[in-house]
Amino acid sequence: MSRIKKSSKKASAKSAYVVRHRDELRRKHRQVIYFNDPEKAAIEEYCSRFQVRHRSALLRDAIMSRILEILDQNPSSLF
């Protein structure tokens, strides 16, 4: 039996959108958020309960989903 030779080239997992808009998607603006003790404890409990390893992604997703939800509910008017 002959073995099938695997290709030495690795397939790129990047979508065409990411390749075209790489510079636009790069995060280059920093924001700092301060939490009090109960808020920090709640975040830590959530992360431990649901095995969240990347807290920055969690916070970014939560903030942006809330902002986009509010913007959808209150569209800007022309006049």
PyMOL commands that set and color helices and strands:
alter all, ss='L'
color gray80, all
select helices_A, chain A and resi 16-20+22-25+37-49+55-73
alter helices_A, ss='H'
color red, helices_A
deselect
rebuild
show_as cartoon
